[in-house]
Amino acid sequence: MFSTAQVPLIVDVISTLEELREGMIAVRDDQENDVATVVRVACQAGVMLIDKYSTFAQDCKIYIIAIGMPYILFIFKVAHKQT
């Protein structure tokens, strides 16, 4: 997705960041595998950085509107086709 020349949509970026965050938390907290301490620390740093920028998104309501807008437009298109 990010290797294209086009700019990714905010809805794609935020959902991808959330997936990355959850993956880093899983690695950081993994007790079943022998994960190096440096990897756990790097994952924690990544989580903190994502949390920092996620706070900016929560502070600006337009981000939330932009995330929901494609779904709202889809619902309107489907409803319009059925009438």
C-alpha positions as CSV (number, residue, x, y, z in Angstrom):
1,M,0.0,0.0,0.0
2,F,2.7,2.5,1.0
3,S,5.0,1.7,-2.0
4,T,2.7,3.4,-4.5
5,A,3.2,6.9,-5.8
6,Q,-0.2,7.9,-4.5
7,V,-0.7,9.3,-1.0
8,P,-2.4,6.8,1.3
9,L,-5.8,7.8,2.7
10,I,-6.0,8.6,6.4
11,V,-8.4,5.7,6.9
12,D,-5.7,3.3,5.6
13,V,-2.9,4.9,7.6
14,I,-4.7,4.9,11.0
15,S,-5.9,1.3,10.6
16,T,-2.4,0.2,9.6
17,L,-0.8,2.0,12.5
18,E,-3.3,0.2,14.8
19,E,-2.3,-3.1,13.4
20,L,1.4,-2.3,13.9
21,R,0.7,-1.2,17.4
22,E,-1.1,-4.4,18.3
23,G,1.7,-6.5,16.8
24,M,4.4,-4.6,18.7
25,I,2.5,-5.0,21.9
26,A,2.2,-8.8,21.2
27,V,6.0,-9.0,20.7
28,R,6.8,-6.8,23.7
29,D,4.6,-8.9,26.0
30,D,5.4,-12.4,24.5
31,Q,6.3,-14.8,27.3
32,E,6.3,-18.0,25.3
33,N,9.2,-17.1,23.0
34,D,12.7,-15.9,23.8
35,V,12.5,-12.3,22.5
36,A,15.6,-10.2,22.9
37,T,15.4,-7.3,25.4
38,V,16.4,-4.8,22.7
39,V,13.5,-6.0,20.5
40,R,11.1,-5.6,23.5
41,V,12.4,-2.1,24.1
42,A,12.2,-1.2,20.4
43,C,8.5,-2.4,20.4
44,Q,7.7,-0.3,23.4
45,A,9.3,2.8,21.7
46,G,7.2,2.1,18.6
47,V,4.0,1.8,20.7
48,M,4.8,5.1,22.4
49,L,5.4,6.8,19.1
50,I,2.2,5.5,17.6
51,D,0.3,6.6,20.8
52,K,1.8,10.1,20.5
53,Y,0.5,10.5,17.0
54,S,-2.8,8.8,17.8
55,T,-3.4,11.5,20.4
56,F,-3.2,14.1,17.7
57,A,-5.8,12.3,15.7
58,Q,-8.1,12.1,18.7
59,D,-7.7,15.8,19.4
60,C,-8.8,16.7,15.9
61,K,-12.4,15.6,15.2
62,I,-11.9,15.9,11.4
63,Y,-9.7,12.8,11.4
64,I,-12.5,10.8,12.9
65,I,-14.9,12.2,10.4
66,A,-12.5,11.4,7.6
67,I,-12.2,7.8,8.8
68,G,-15.9,7.3,8.8
69,M,-16.7,9.2,5.6
70,P,-15.9,6.4,3.1
71,Y,-18.3,4.1,5.0
72,I,-21.0,6.7,5.2
73,L,-20.7,7.4,1.5
74,F,-20.9,3.6,0.8
75,I,-24.1,3.3,2.8
76,F,-25.6,6.2,0.9
77,K,-24.7,4.7,-2.4
78,V,-26.1,1.3,-1.5
79,A,-29.3,2.9,-0.2
80,H,-29.7,5.1,-3.3
81,K,-29.3,2.1,-5.7
82,Q,-32.0,0.2,-3.8
83,T,-34.6,3.0,-4.3
